[in-house]
Amino acid sequence: MQEMPDAPALRYQSDNQWQDISWQQFGLFADGISRALLALGLEVQDKIAIFAQNSPQWTIADIAAAQIRAVSAPIYPTNTTEQSAYIINDSGAKVLFVAGQEQYQKALAIVADCPQLQHIVLMDKELAKVDCAIAIHGWQELLDGDHHHLQAGLDARIDDVHLDDLFTLIYTSGTTGEPKGVMLDSRNFASAIRQHCEFIPFHKGDVSLAFLPLSHVFERAWTVYALSQGGTNAYLLNPGDVQGALTEVRPHAMAAVPRLYEKIYSAVMDKVNQAPKSRQRLFHWALQQGLNHFLKDQGEMRFGPWRTLKWILADRLVLSKIRNNLGGRLNMMPCGGAALDPQVDRFFQSVGLTVICGYGMTETTATISASRPGNIGIGANGTPLADVEVRISDNDEIQVRGDTVMRGYYNRPDADAEAFTEDGWLRTGDCGRLDERGRLVITDRIKELMKTSNGKYIAPQRVEGMVAREPMVEQVAIIADARNYVSALIVPAFEALEHWAKERNITYKDKLELLENSKVIALFEERLKEVQHELAKFEQVKKFTLMNREFSMKLGEITPTMKLRRKVINQRFAAEIEQMYKKVVRPE
């Protein structure tokens, strides 16, 4: 940004302090890495891979590759050696950028299996070079290299950048099957940025907190958008530190998946439920005033002086304090990756924190539809982007086309034929409808819909969303397919559960003994009844098993965006699942 060279572009943590990289420095670093890549011999549309946690270097490498018209292929930092090798080989990456000791060791282990890989670049200064069959370079070494004679070549590449250039290959993490490389070009991203500008109020100097993996299209596309608007992107290395980062960085926006919002909601409600009855009544009264104000902003409620006065009082006494606990400046929170429970959505809107629920896919450069301020519908996923066409097929499938839709799958013409209709519309695999205000409502996930042995259809994400409202629940996986009733594997929120047990003088030697305690089981039975009252009888969880560990990304049980890999979970916990169906429960 030439008009504000000294303003912060990138922000990161170093020795527990937040440090800034200015726009001028950002440009110099990107140009330096671009020239170094030219020195390494990268041609137009050659591939590089990035295998690292979020960091400024991640984005700098990404932009540096784009400047020389190369193509980046992100690798999730949690990927196994086999998964990483697959992406490097399928993409044909010649250069691998790495940060983190674990990722470095995996990279070294797969060099022999990746014949086209020629260089490894260490983005982390803590990593040391070792003997290797291919060249290893330090990040600073590339920046300090005498490559200025290549500036004319870099300028020529930048001048020749075309909208049809392939920008990135994003390999779908997938809840099933082998990952596919989604081809997104510069036109896809340019169109996405332009269309988001029409309704996302993010301005120069605003701060965005990046904690979802940049390997995923959601955070990647949001980061590109935030920087394109002159914002500051703050990188959080450990996603578990979100609460602290919110108060330290005080972001104006952040992209998040529903689980984060559910956890914040559960934490607030847990405190409310432990408060005196008078304070509980005040909280719920204030929340209702906030909801009324939200409905007024959507044109769904008239607001006179008396309602305005009540809202001002509620905001001063309660609502503003909740916002201040989250940094005090949050005004835009894009939410995607899965369905957000309507009750959680309603809570945030009532507090005055605008959650922009959207619907999209890697194959559509993230967004297909998103909520607009003034037309936010609880339980809906907003209206389609201005230049994205949406149609509902005869079997209620959502199908889309437009400039944000992918070119296709890399090296997979067979998958392309399956993904697109004969007349060129992308099949989303999800069912939905458009409501009376043009907002997209997802009704079913075709690939995840479960059918009980009694012929009843269960939408597992809906059930899981309701169960996850409970503060004692950390994770939940619903079991129902071909079964005669619904059951669940539940991972408790152990910190809250252990606090509850301590208050009741319940002793135990380990987690397993705690979970087998009859009082704990009774607690979860009671809490499940409370959160499931909105579900039909056949949708409600009849039996459950309390798990003594979380579902793991490293073990392949969840994706990097916290989606359940149901096939893996069903196989790994087959014994626990079968146990829940040994004792007959009469279905309703």
Stockholm file with secondary structure:
# STOCKHOLM 1.0

chainA/1-588         MQEMPDAPALRYQSDNQWQDISWQQFGLFADGISRALLALGLEVQDKIAIFAQNSPQWTIADIAAAQIRAVSAPIYPTNTTEQSAYIINDSGAKVLFVAGQEQYQKALAIVADCPQLQHIVLMDKELAKVDCAIAIHGWQELLDGDHHHLQAGLDARIDDVHLDDLFTLIYTSGTTGEPKGVMLDSRNFASAIRQHCEFIPFHKGDVSLAFLPLSHVFERAWTVYALSQGGTNAYLLNPGDVQGALTEVRPHAMAAVPRLYEKIYSAVMDKVNQAPKSRQRLFHWALQQGLNHFLKDQGEMRFGPWRTLKWILADRLVLSKIRNNLGGRLNMMPCGGAALDPQVDRFFQSVGLTVICGYGMTETTATISASRPGNIGIGANGTPLADVEVRISDNDEIQVRGDTVMRGYYNRPDADAEAFTEDGWLRTGDCGRLDERGRLVITDRIKELMKTSNGKYIAPQRVEGMVAREPMVEQVAIIADARNYVSALIVPAFEALEHWAKERNITYKDKLELLENSKVIALFEERLKEVQHELAKFEQVKKFTLMNREFSMKLGEITPTMKLRRKVINQRFAAEIEQMYKKVVRPE
#=GR chainA/1-588 SS CTTCTTSEEEEEEETTEEEEEEHHHHHHHHHHHHHHHHHTTCCTTCEEEEESSSCHHHHHHHHHHHHTTCEEEEECTTCCHHHHHHHHHHHTCSEEEECSHHHHHHHHHHGGGCTTCCEEEECSTTCCCCCCSSEEEEHHHHHHSSCGGGHHHHHHHHHTCCTTSEEEEEECCCSSSCCCEEEEEHHHHHHHHHHHHTTCCCCTTCEEEECSCTTSHHHHHHHHHHHHTTCEEEECSCGGGHHHHHHHHCCSEECBCHHHHHHHHHHHHHHHHHSCHHHHHHHHHHHHHHHHHHHHHTTSSCCCHHHHHHHHHHIIIIIHHHHHHTTSCCCBEEECSSCCCHHHHHHHHHHTCCEEEEEEEGGGTEEEEECBTTBCCTTCCCEECTTCEEEECTTCEEEEESTTSCCEETTCHHHHHHHBCTTSCEEEEEEEEECTTSCEEEEEETTTCEECTTSCEECHHHHHHHHTTSTTEEEEEEECTTSSSEEEEEEECHHHHHHHHHHTTCCCSSHHHHHHCHHHHHHHHHHHHHHTTTSCGGGSEEEEEECSSCCCTTTTSBCTTSCBCHHHHHHHTHHHHHHHTTSCCCCC
#=GC SS_cons         CTTCTTSEEEEEEETTEEEEEEHHHHHHHHHHHHHHHHHTTCCTTCEEEEESSSCHHHHHHHHHHHHTTCEEEEECTTCCHHHHHHHHHHHTCSEEEECSHHHHHHHHHHGGGCTTCCEEEECSTTCCCCCCSSEEEEHHHHHHSSCGGGHHHHHHHHHTCCTTSEEEEEECCCSSSCCCEEEEEHHHHHHHHHHHHTTCCCCTTCEEEECSCTTSHHHHHHHHHHHHTTCEEEECSCGGGHHHHHHHHCCSEECBCHHHHHHHHHHHHHHHHHSCHHHHHHHHHHHHHHHHHHHHHTTSSCCCHHHHHHHHHHIIIIIHHHHHHTTSCCCBEEECSSCCCHHHHHHHHHHTCCEEEEEEEGGGTEEEEECBTTBCCTTCCCEECTTCEEEECTTCEEEEESTTSCCEETTCHHHHHHHBCTTSCEEEEEEEEECTTSCEEEEEETTTCEECTTSCEECHHHHHHHHTTSTTEEEEEEECTTSSSEEEEEEECHHHHHHHHHHTTCCCSSHHHHHHCHHHHHHHHHHHHHHTTTSCGGGSEEEEEECSSCCCTTTTSBCTTSCBCHHHHHHHTHHHHHHHTTSCCCCC
//
